[in-house]
Structures are given as C-alpha cells and as structure tokens.
Amino acid sequence: MFDYRLKVFHTAATRLSFTKASEELHISQPAVTKHIKEIENQLGTKLFDRKGTSVQLTQSGKILYEYAEKIRNIYRDLEFEISQVNEQHKGKLIIGASTSVAQYILPEILAKFNSYYKDIKIELITHNTEIVSELLKEGKIDLGIIEGESQSSFFDYKIFKPDEIVLTAKADHALANKTLALKDLYHLNLIFREQGSGTQEFIQNRLKEKGINIEDLNTVMQLGSSESIKNYLLHSDCMAFLSISTILNELKNNALTIVDIKNFSIERNFHFILPKGDQSEMIKLFLRFVRS
C-alpha cells in the first residue's frame, strides 16, 4: 500500500544513491529520477543535492524522509494488525543478535512487536556473530540475527534485510569529497572491528577478492563496537569501514560522510540464523512480523 513514488524516494534517501535505489527496486535509474522529479514538482521543492557521484538530502528532503518513514510504518502496522485480529499469543522468545543489528535495527522492531504481543516476553542477547552462532548451537537462544558471511551446516539461514558497508570519515576530512582508488587504502589510517565480528569478516573477504590483505593496511586500532569507532572518527583523521545502518543519523546531521572507492563496494545481507528443522510457532510468528 506504500505509495510507489514515495517508496522510490524513501529507498534513494536511505541509500543516498539513485543507482543503488534502482538496483534495489529493479527499475532503471532514469525511472528513479523521474519519480523523484514528480514529487519535487508536486511539493515545489528540491529534495536532493548532487555532490559528484553521490547525493545528499536537502532540508526539504530530510523532512519528507521523516514523514515517509511514518507513512511506511503506518501502512505496515495497518496490514499486520488486521491480519492478527482475534489471535492471542503468550510465551518467551530469546533472540541473539550481532552488535550492529542489536543496537541500530532491532530496537524499533522489538518495540513494535511488544505493542502487539504484550504477553510474549523477549530477551535479547548481544554478541558478535561468532558467539551468537555458538549460543544457538548450544540451545541457549531460540534464533539469531547475524551479519557474518560464514555459514554452518548446523543451521538454516534466511535473509533479514540488505545492508552495505562503506568507507566512512568525519564530514570535514581532507578526503571527504574525493573518490579513492583501492590502492589508496594503503596510505590511510584505518580503524577496524575486532576479530569475530561479522562486519570485519565481510571487509576482509571483499578486500581479499581485490588482492588486498587487510594485514598490510595501516590499522591504528581495533575497537569492539561501531559506536566506539564512530566516536573515534569524529575526533581523528582516521577512516573506517562501517555498516551504513549504523551511520544514518550521522550522515543526516553531516557529522560523518561516505568516501567513495572507485569500482568497489561491500554489499551484504543480514541473516536470521535458525536451528535445522521445523520452527516453533513463536519463531514463525516473529519471522512473519518482521517480514510484514
């Protein structure tokens, strides 16, 4: 039910890229531009500023984005609430989630879930991907949500949501508006996550595919959370690869920026990780809720 033009705008504003919006929505880039132009004409205002190969929201764009989020959530809640009329559910669900997912994505989902199912108690356990997988294997959690790439034959994996890992720096960094080549990474001061982090695993693997050994880069420090890395970047000239999901507020507030690397991107999916076999009704309910 989410108005399609508004969906196109919302996707482009979330990804801060018309190209990535077109790929995600499976339409051409000119079609993305056309839909956004129609909204701009209707509202009589400009929604995006182009900066080289990237785009930024104008003040009007930021306001529309906030309302588009609200409208999308209202439609989602309407559809789900109607589908759940007269159903009652009770019990407890223990979820294990990797750090980025638990901190930046799950809180809103869990708050919504609790508003519908007050008799279902949720316990959220936060660890990196490696430990979440171990907890599920030991039966200490009911399901996991992870950001890692490695998959085990012990589990079933289902896509939760798409994500992208981007090179990030403070907004006034000397290279803020530059497009780098991969070889430029050797000349940067970089901050990385700890070993065992799913994000770190993705970064290592994608760089390795391009012939870059992460051990050869200048790692200034390894920190245990995206929040620590973000705060470090704000007070230094270092850069870091971070999930775009973790820096949306900083991008909107122009505190951090994305530094493009020519012909290189790190795209991935967050995954549900589940025990093999049939799932409990509680798990099925939670999965249906998230997908709705």
C-alpha positions as CSV (number, residue, x, y, z in Angstrom):
1,M,0.0,0.0,0.0
2,F,3.0,2.3,0.4
3,D,2.7,4.9,-2.4
4,Y,5.2,3.8,-5.1
5,R,6.7,7.2,-5.8
6,L,7.2,7.7,-2.0
7,K,8.8,4.2,-1.9
8,V,11.3,5.3,-4.6
9,F,12.2,8.5,-2.7
10,H,12.5,6.6,0.6
11,T,14.8,4.0,-1.0
12,A,17.0,6.6,-2.6
13,A,17.1,8.7,0.6
14,T,18.0,5.7,2.7
15,R,20.8,4.5,0.3
16,L,21.8,8.1,-0.7
17,S,22.2,6.8,-4.2
18,F,19.9,6.8,-7.2
19,T,21.9,3.9,-8.7
20,K,21.5,1.7,-5.6
21,A,17.8,2.6,-5.4
22,S,17.3,1.5,-9.0
23,E,19.1,-1.8,-8.3
24,E,17.1,-2.5,-5.1
25,L,13.8,-1.6,-6.7
26,H,14.6,-3.4,-10.0
27,I,13.9,-0.3,-12.1
28,S,16.1,1.9,-14.3
29,Q,18.0,4.9,-12.9
30,P,16.1,7.3,-15.2
31,A,12.8,5.9,-13.7
32,V,14.1,6.7,-10.2
33,T,14.9,10.2,-11.3
34,K,11.5,10.6,-12.9
35,H,9.6,9.5,-9.8
36,I,11.6,11.9,-7.6
37,K,11.2,14.8,-10.0
38,E,7.4,14.3,-10.0
39,I,7.4,14.5,-6.2
40,E,9.6,17.6,-6.3
41,N,7.2,19.2,-8.8
42,Q,4.2,18.3,-6.7
43,L,5.8,19.8,-3.5
44,G,7.5,22.7,-5.3
45,T,10.9,22.0,-3.6
46,K,14.2,20.3,-4.3
47,L,14.8,17.0,-2.3
48,F,18.4,16.1,-3.2
49,D,21.7,17.9,-3.8
50,R,24.2,16.2,-6.1
51,K,27.8,16.1,-5.0
52,G,29.9,14.3,-7.6
53,T,28.7,10.7,-7.8
54,S,26.8,11.0,-4.5
55,V,23.6,12.7,-3.4
56,Q,22.6,14.4,-0.1
57,L,19.2,15.2,1.2
58,T,18.2,18.9,1.3
59,Q,16.4,20.2,4.3
60,S,13.1,19.6,2.5
61,G,14.3,16.1,1.7
62,K,15.0,15.4,5.3
63,I,11.5,16.5,6.3
64,L,9.9,14.3,3.6
65,Y,12.1,11.4,4.7
66,E,10.8,11.6,8.2
67,Y,7.2,11.6,7.1
68,A,7.8,8.8,4.5
69,E,9.1,6.7,7.4
70,K,6.0,7.4,9.4
71,I,3.7,6.6,6.5
72,R,5.5,3.4,5.7
73,N,5.2,2.3,9.3
74,I,1.5,3.2,9.4
75,Y,0.8,1.1,6.3
76,R,2.8,-1.8,7.7
77,D,1.1,-1.7,11.1
78,L,-2.3,-1.5,9.5
79,E,-1.7,-4.5,7.3
80,F,-0.3,-6.5,10.2
81,E,-2.8,-5.6,12.8
82,I,-5.7,-6.5,10.5
83,S,-4.1,-9.9,9.8
84,Q,-3.7,-10.6,13.5
85,V,-7.2,-9.7,14.7
86,N,-8.5,-12.1,17.4
87,E,-5.3,-14.0,17.7
88,Q,-3.7,-14.4,21.1
89,H,-0.1,-15.4,21.8
90,K,1.9,-16.0,25.0
91,G,5.4,-17.2,25.8
92,K,9.1,-16.2,25.8
93,L,11.5,-15.7,22.9
94,I,15.2,-15.5,23.4
95,I,17.0,-13.7,20.5
96,G,20.7,-13.5,19.9
97,A,21.9,-10.6,17.7
98,S,25.2,-9.4,16.5
99,T,26.2,-6.0,17.8
100,S,25.2,-3.7,14.9
101,V,21.8,-5.4,14.4
102,A,21.0,-5.3,18.1
103,Q,22.0,-1.6,18.5
104,Y,20.7,0.0,15.4
105,I,18.0,-2.2,13.8
106,L,16.2,-4.4,16.3
107,P,15.1,-1.9,19.0
108,E,12.3,-0.4,16.7
109,I,11.2,-3.8,15.6
110,L,11.1,-5.2,19.2
111,A,9.1,-2.2,20.4
112,K,6.6,-2.7,17.7
113,F,6.4,-6.4,18.4
114,N,5.8,-5.8,22.1
115,S,3.0,-3.3,21.3
116,Y,1.1,-6.1,19.6
117,Y,2.1,-9.1,21.7
118,K,2.4,-7.9,25.3
119,D,2.2,-11.4,26.6
120,I,5.3,-12.5,24.7
121,K,8.4,-11.7,26.7
122,I,11.5,-11.0,24.6
123,E,15.1,-11.4,25.8
124,L,17.8,-10.0,23.6
125,I,21.4,-11.2,24.0
126,T,24.0,-9.2,22.1
127,H,27.4,-10.7,21.0
128,N,29.4,-10.8,17.8
129,T,28.4,-13.2,15.0
130,E,30.7,-16.0,16.1
131,I,29.3,-16.1,19.7
132,V,25.7,-15.8,18.6
133,S,26.2,-18.9,16.4
134,E,27.7,-20.8,19.3
135,L,24.8,-19.8,21.6
136,L,22.3,-21.1,19.1
137,K,24.2,-24.4,18.7
138,E,24.1,-24.8,22.5
139,G,20.4,-24.1,22.6
140,K,20.8,-21.0,24.7
141,I,18.8,-18.8,22.3
142,D,15.8,-19.5,20.0
143,L,17.1,-17.7,16.9
144,G,19.9,-15.4,15.9
145,I,20.3,-12.4,13.6
146,I,23.8,-12.0,12.3
147,E,25.9,-10.0,10.0
148,G,28.6,-12.6,9.3
149,E,29.3,-14.4,6.0
150,S,30.4,-17.8,7.1
151,Q,27.6,-20.4,7.2
152,S,27.4,-23.7,9.1
153,S,25.6,-26.9,8.2
154,F,24.1,-26.9,11.7
155,F,21.7,-24.0,10.8
156,D,19.2,-22.7,8.3
157,Y,19.8,-19.1,7.1
158,K,17.1,-16.7,5.9
159,I,17.6,-13.1,4.7
160,F,16.6,-10.5,7.2
161,K,17.5,-7.3,5.4
162,P,20.1,-5.8,2.9
163,D,23.0,-3.7,4.1
164,E,26.1,-2.1,2.7
165,I,29.5,-1.5,4.3
166,V,31.0,1.9,3.4
167,L,34.3,3.7,4.0
168,T,33.5,6.5,6.5
169,A,35.2,9.6,7.8
170,K,34.3,12.8,9.6
171,A,32.5,15.2,7.4
172,D,35.4,17.8,7.2
173,H,38.0,15.2,6.5
174,A,40.5,16.3,3.8
175,L,39.3,13.4,1.5
176,A,35.6,13.8,2.2
177,N,34.6,14.7,-1.3
178,K,37.2,12.6,-3.1
179,T,36.8,9.3,-5.0
180,L,39.6,7.0,-3.9
181,A,41.2,4.0,-5.7
182,L,41.6,0.8,-3.9
183,K,45.4,1.2,-3.7
184,D,44.8,4.5,-1.7
185,L,43.8,2.3,1.2
186,Y,47.5,1.6,1.9
187,H,48.0,5.3,2.7
188,L,45.1,5.7,5.1
189,N,45.0,5.3,8.9
190,L,42.2,2.8,9.5
191,I,40.1,1.7,12.4
192,F,38.6,-1.9,12.3
193,R,36.3,-4.0,14.4
194,E,37.6,-6.9,16.5
195,Q,38.1,-10.4,15.1
196,G,34.9,-12.5,15.3
197,S,32.9,-9.5,14.1
198,G,30.7,-10.3,11.1
199,T,31.4,-6.9,9.7
200,Q,35.1,-7.4,9.9
201,E,34.8,-10.8,8.2
202,F,32.9,-9.2,5.2
203,I,35.5,-6.4,4.9
204,Q,38.4,-8.9,4.9
205,N,36.8,-11.2,2.4
206,R,35.9,-8.4,-0.1
207,L,39.3,-6.8,0.1
208,K,41.0,-10.2,-0.3
209,E,38.9,-10.7,-3.5
210,K,40.5,-7.5,-4.8
211,G,44.0,-8.6,-3.9
212,I,44.3,-6.6,-0.7
213,N,45.4,-8.3,2.5
214,I,44.0,-6.5,5.5
215,E,47.2,-7.2,7.4
216,D,49.1,-5.0,5.0
217,L,46.9,-1.9,5.8
218,N,47.7,0.6,8.5
219,T,45.4,-0.4,11.3
220,V,45.6,2.2,14.0
221,M,43.3,0.4,16.4
222,Q,40.6,-2.3,16.7
223,L,37.5,-1.4,18.6
224,G,34.7,-3.6,19.9
225,S,31.7,-1.7,18.5
226,S,30.5,0.6,15.7
227,E,29.6,3.2,18.3
228,S,33.2,3.3,19.5
229,I,34.5,3.6,16.0
230,K,32.1,6.4,15.1
231,N,33.1,8.5,18.1
232,Y,36.8,7.8,17.4
233,L,36.4,9.0,13.8
234,L,34.7,12.3,14.9
235,H,37.9,13.1,16.8
236,S,40.6,11.9,14.3
237,D,41.6,11.8,10.7
238,C,41.2,8.0,10.6
239,M,38.7,6.2,8.4
240,A,36.7,3.0,8.9
241,F,34.5,0.6,7.1
242,L,31.1,0.7,8.8
243,S,27.6,-0.6,8.0
244,I,25.5,2.2,6.5
245,S,22.8,1.1,9.0
246,T,25.0,2.3,11.9
247,I,25.7,5.8,10.5
248,L,22.4,7.1,9.1
249,N,21.9,9.7,11.8
250,E,25.5,11.0,11.5
251,L,25.0,11.2,7.7
252,K,21.8,13.2,8.1
253,N,23.4,15.5,10.6
254,N,26.5,15.9,8.4
255,A,28.8,14.6,11.2
256,L,30.2,11.8,9.1
257,T,30.5,11.2,5.4
258,I,30.9,8.3,3.0
259,V,34.1,8.3,1.0
260,D,33.6,6.5,-2.4
261,I,36.1,3.9,-3.7
262,K,36.1,3.5,-7.4
263,N,34.8,0.2,-8.7
264,F,34.5,-1.2,-5.2
265,S,31.5,-1.8,-2.8
266,I,30.7,-4.2,0.0
267,E,27.1,-5.3,-0.1
268,R,25.6,-8.0,2.1
269,N,22.5,-9.3,3.8
270,F,21.8,-9.6,7.5
271,H,20.5,-13.1,8.1
272,F,18.2,-14.9,10.5
273,I,20.1,-18.0,11.8
274,L,17.8,-20.8,12.9
275,P,18.1,-24.4,14.1
276,K,17.6,-27.0,11.4
277,G,14.1,-28.4,11.0
278,D,10.6,-27.1,11.8
279,Q,10.4,-24.0,13.9
280,S,8.2,-23.3,16.9
281,E,5.1,-21.2,16.4
282,M,6.7,-18.4,18.4
283,I,9.6,-18.2,16.0
284,K,7.3,-18.4,13.0
285,L,5.2,-15.5,14.4
286,F,8.3,-13.3,14.9
287,L,9.5,-14.0,11.4
288,R,6.1,-13.2,9.9
289,F,6.0,-10.0,11.9
290,V,9.4,-8.8,10.8
291,R,8.7,-9.6,7.1
292,S,5.3,-7.8,7.3
